[in-house]
Amino acid sequence: MRPLLRAELARTRARSFVWFVAILAAVAGLGFVAMAWDDTRPPTAAQVRAAQDEFARAQAEWDRTGDDRVAQCREVEEQTREEHPDADLLCDQLAPVVEQFLPYQSQLEELGVQRLEPVTVLVVLAMLAIGVSLVSTDFATGAMSTWLTFAPRRGRVFASKACAVLVAGLPIGVLVVGTVAGGIVAVTTWNGAFGEPGSWFWQEYLGLAARQISAGLWAGLVGVGLAFALRHAAAVAGLAVWWVAATESALPVLLPVARGATLSTNLVAWTTGGTSYDVPECVPDPSTVTGEVCQDVAHVVSTAQGGLVLLAVALVVLGTGLLVFRLRDVT
């Protein structure tokens, strides 16, 4: 098994398509870093001058009417405290400050997770393409037949392909996710928007990155299973398009309760630490004869549920691919 794995890894390193996909995914991920830069960039000199002019006008207005506005605020605060004793309308903070007139600058704690979440799609698509190409290319070129003459035990050949995708996919996932995650931290620091993120943020941020990498490895294994079962990259692409159109898009519209069983929902639940979806539930309206009253009911999909669904899908696809590979002639 080890010689087979070493040989597969050497062949993987020699595939230009693998390098192309890895670099393309990393470069595409820089788009999310650019978005983080745009969200956190400091105000320009022109924006600062405009803000100072607005602040000067607001300060002049405050000098004329500030005392009356504070007094009105105090009266409203006293009335509010009759029902809510802890009410605080912050009347001492009504005076204008120049920061109110500057463009809002997001902080790392606010946008880090938001900008990192879409990277899941990049990692999954990249690893799916790599997993499919490493197997389908061997069938398309006839290399699989030659390979089986030297390693006739198909179970070991299948396992070596799957393990090679995992071993090669790990640094690719780290490259893509690490480029975006590190880039977001770098640009927020450069723009002075790093702030003081708490430990909860780093746990969520790094946990998201780790689960995204694992989702990429899952996609690579699914790609291997599909390629062994269908043997042609075009067939896998056609199946993927059909699945997305029929199951991921149309089915939840026709049957909203099925949204919890879709791969997209469970993938989001796994990577983001849980998600939810709404299903309309209707009951007869007692005020009418034939009318109904409908309301959306939230259904929660936990991280564990998402992970178990993804694991089950991977096992089914890999099992199908292995069965087809063992029973069907490669020629």
C-alpha positions in Angstrom: 0.0 0.0 0.0 2.8 2.4 0.8 4.5 2.1 -2.6 1.2 2.6 -4.3 0.6 5.7 -2.2 4.0 7.1 -2.9 3.6 6.5 -6.6 0.2 8.2 -6.6 1.5 11.2 -4.7 4.4 11.5 -7.2 1.9 11.4 -10.1 -0.3 14.0 -8.3 2.6 16.4 -8.0 3.3 16.0 -11.7 -0.2 16.9 -12.7 -0.3 20.5 -14.0 -4.0 20.6 -13.5 -3.6 20.1 -9.7 -1.3 23.1 -9.5 -3.5 25.2 -11.8 -6.6 24.6 -9.6 -4.7 25.2 -6.4 -3.3 28.5 -7.6 -6.5 29.6 -9.2 -8.5 29.0 -6.0 -5.9 30.9 -4.0 -6.0 33.8 -6.4 -9.8 33.8 -6.4 -9.7 33.9 -2.6 -7.8 37.2 -2.7 -11.1 38.7 -3.9 -12.5 38.2 -0.4 -9.4 39.8 1.0 -10.0 42.8 -1.3 -13.5 43.1 0.0 -12.2 43.1 3.6 -9.8 45.9 2.5 -12.7 47.9 1.1 -14.7 47.4 4.3 -11.8 48.5 6.6 -9.9 51.2 4.6 -9.5 54.5 6.5 -11.3 57.6 5.3 -9.5 59.6 2.6 -8.3 63.2 3.2 -11.3 64.5 1.2 -13.7 62.5 3.4 -12.0 63.8 6.6 -12.4 67.4 5.4 -16.0 66.9 4.5 -16.6 65.3 7.9 -15.0 68.2 9.7 -17.2 70.7 7.8 -20.3 68.7 8.7 -19.1 68.5 12.3 -18.5 72.3 12.5 -22.1 72.9 11.3 -23.5 70.3 13.7 -21.5 71.8 16.6 -22.8 75.3 15.8 -26.3 74.0 15.9 -25.6 72.2 19.1 -24.3 75.4 20.8 -27.7 77.0 20.1 -30.0 74.1 20.9 -27.9 71.6 22.9 -29.3 72.6 26.4 -32.9 72.3 25.3 -32.3 68.9 23.6 -30.6 67.5 26.7 -33.5 68.8 28.9 -36.1 67.1 26.6 -34.1 63.9 26.7 -34.0 64.0 30.5 -37.8 64.4 30.6 -38.4 61.5 28.3 -35.9 59.4 30.3 -37.8 60.1 33.6 -41.1 59.1 31.9 -39.5 56.0 30.6 -38.1 55.0 34.0 -41.6 54.8 35.4 -42.1 51.6 33.5 -38.5 50.6 33.0 -36.3 51.7 36.0 -33.1 50.8 34.3 -33.7 52.9 31.1 -30.8 55.0 30.0 -31.2 57.2 27.0 -27.6 58.4 27.1 -28.5 62.0 27.3 -25.0 63.0 28.2 -23.8 61.7 24.8 -26.0 63.7 22.5 -23.3 66.2 21.6 -21.9 65.7 18.0 -18.5 64.1 17.5 -16.5 64.1 14.3 -16.6 60.3 14.1 -20.3 60.5 13.4 -19.6 62.1 10.0 -16.8 59.8 8.9 -17.5 56.7 6.7 -18.0 53.6 9.0 -14.8 51.5 9.3 -15.6 47.8 10.1 -13.5 46.0 12.6 -12.0 42.5 12.3 -14.4 41.1 14.9 -17.3 42.3 12.8 -16.4 41.1 9.3 -13.7 38.4 9.7 -16.1 35.5 9.8 -18.4 37.1 7.2 -15.7 37.4 4.6 -14.2 34.0 5.3 -17.4 32.0 5.1 -17.7 32.1 1.2 -14.3 30.5 0.8 -16.1 27.2 1.5 -17.4 27.2 -2.1 -13.9 27.7 -3.5 -12.3 24.9 -1.4 -15.1 22.5 -2.2 -15.1 23.1 -5.9 -11.3 23.0 -6.2 -11.0 19.7 -4.3 -13.9 18.2 -6.2 -12.3 19.0 -9.5 -8.9 17.6 -8.3 -10.5 14.4 -7.0 -12.4 13.9 -10.3 -9.4 14.7 -12.5 -6.9 12.4 -10.8 -9.2 9.4 -11.5 -11.0 10.3 -14.8 -7.7 11.2 -16.5 -6.4 7.6 -15.9 -9.5 6.1 -17.5 -9.5 8.6 -20.4 -5.9 8.0 -21.3 -5.9 4.2 -20.7 -3.4 4.5 -17.9 -5.7 2.7 -15.5 -5.4 -0.5 -17.5 -1.6 -0.2 -17.5 -1.6 0.6 -13.8 -3.6 -2.5 -13.0 -1.1 -4.8 -14.7 1.5 -3.7 -12.0 -1.1 -3.4 -9.2 -3.9 -5.9 -9.9 -5.6 -5.6 -6.5 -8.3 -3.0 -7.3 -9.2 -2.3 -3.7 -5.6 -1.1 -3.0 -5.6 1.0 -6.2 -8.9 2.6 -5.1 -7.6 3.2 -1.6 -4.3 4.7 -2.8 -6.2 7.1 -5.0 -8.4 8.2 -2.2 -5.5 8.6 0.3 -3.5 10.5 -2.3 -6.3 13.0 -2.7 -6.5 13.5 1.1 -2.7 13.9 1.5 -2.5 16.3 -1.5 -5.7 18.1 -0.6 -4.6 19.0 2.9 -1.9 21.5 1.8 -4.1 22.8 -0.9 -6.9 23.5 1.5 -4.5 25.1 3.9 -3.1 27.3 1.1 -6.5 28.6 0.0 -8.1 29.0 3.4 -4.9 30.3 5.0 -4.4 32.8 2.2 -7.8 34.3 2.8 -7.9 34.1 6.6 -4.4 35.5 6.9 -5.0 38.1 4.3 -8.1 39.4 6.1 -6.2 39.7 9.4 -3.3 41.5 7.5 -5.5 44.1 5.8 -7.5 44.9 8.9 -4.2 45.4 10.8 -2.8 47.6 8.0 -5.9 49.7 7.9 -6.0 50.1 11.7 -9.2 48.1 12.1 -7.8 45.1 14.0 -9.5 46.2 17.2 -9.5 43.9 20.2 -11.0 40.6 19.1 -11.9 38.4 22.0 -11.1 34.8 22.4 -14.6 33.8 21.2 -13.8 35.4 17.9 -10.6 33.5 17.4 -12.3 30.2 18.3 -15.0 30.8 15.8 -12.6 32.1 13.1 -10.1 29.3 13.4 -12.8 26.7 13.8 -14.5 27.9 10.6 -11.1 27.7 8.7 -10.5 24.1 10.0 -14.0 22.9 9.1 -13.6 24.5 5.6 -10.4 22.5 5.0 -12.2 19.3 6.2 -15.1 20.1 3.8 -12.6 20.4 1.0 -11.1 17.0 1.8 -14.7 15.6 1.9 -15.3 17.1 -1.6 -12.1 15.4 -2.9 -13.2 12.0 -1.7 -16.6 12.5 -3.2 -14.9 13.4 -6.5 -12.8 10.2 -6.4 -16.0 8.1 -5.8 -17.9 9.8 -8.6 -15.0 9.5 -11.0 -14.6 5.8 -10.3 -18.3 5.3 -10.7 -18.8 7.4 -13.9 -15.2 7.3 -15.3 -15.6 10.5 -17.3 -15.2 14.1 -16.0 -18.0 15.3 -18.3 -20.4 12.7 -16.8 -19.5 13.9 -13.3 -20.0 17.5 -14.3 -23.4 16.6 -15.9 -24.4 14.8 -12.7 -23.3 17.7 -10.5 -25.3 20.3 -12.6 -28.4 18.1 -12.5 -28.0 17.6 -8.8 -27.7 21.3 -8.1 -30.6 22.2 -10.4 -33.0 19.5 -9.2 -32.1 18.8 -5.6 -30.4 21.9 -4.3 -32.5 24.5 -6.1 -35.9 23.1 -7.3 -36.7 20.6 -4.5 -36.6 23.1 -1.6 -39.0 25.4 -3.6 -41.5 22.6 -4.2 -41.0 20.9 -0.8 -39.6 23.4 1.7 -39.3 20.8 4.4 -36.7 19.0 2.2 -34.3 21.9 2.6 -32.8 20.3 5.7 -31.7 17.3 3.7 -29.9 19.2 0.9 -26.1 19.1 0.7 -25.8 22.9 0.7 -27.7 23.2 4.0 -25.7 20.5 5.7 -22.4 21.9 4.3 -23.2 25.3 5.7 -24.2 23.8 9.0 -20.9 21.9 9.3 -18.7 24.8 8.3 -20.4 27.6 10.2 -21.3 25.7 13.4 -25.0 25.2 12.7 -27.7 26.9 10.6 -31.4 27.1 10.3 -34.1 27.3 7.6 -37.8 28.4 7.6 -40.7 26.2 6.6 -44.2 27.8 6.3 -46.8 26.0 8.3 -50.5 26.8 7.7 -53.6 26.2 9.9 -57.2 26.9 9.1 -58.3 30.5 9.8 -61.2 30.4 12.2 -62.4 33.8 11.0 -63.0 32.5 7.4 -64.5 29.4 5.9 -61.7 28.4 3.5 -58.8 30.7 4.5 -55.6 29.7 6.2 -53.1 31.4 8.5 -49.5 30.7 7.7 -46.3 31.5 9.6 -42.7 30.5 9.1 -41.3 28.0 11.6 -37.5 27.8 12.0 -35.8 24.4 11.8 -32.3 24.2 13.2 -29.6 22.1 11.6 -26.7 21.4 14.0 -23.0 21.1 13.3 -23.2 17.4 14.2 -26.1 16.7 11.9 -24.4 18.5 9.0 -21.2 16.5 9.6 -23.1 13.1 9.8 -25.0 13.8 6.5 -21.7 14.7 4.7 -20.0 11.6 6.1 -22.9 9.4 5.0 -22.9 10.9 1.5 -19.1 10.4 1.2 -19.4 6.7 2.3 -22.2 6.0 -0.1 -20.4 7.6 -3.1 -17.1 6.0 -2.2 -18.8 2.6 -1.8 -20.6 2.9 -5.1 -17.3 3.9 -6.8 -15.4 1.0 -5.3 -18.2 -1.5 -6.3 -18.3 -0.3 -9.9 -14.5 -0.3 -10.1 -14.3 -3.9 -8.8 -17.1 -5.3 -11.0 -16.7 -3.4 -14.3 -14.0 -3.9 -16.8 -11.8 -0.8 -17.1 -11.6 -1.1 -20.9 
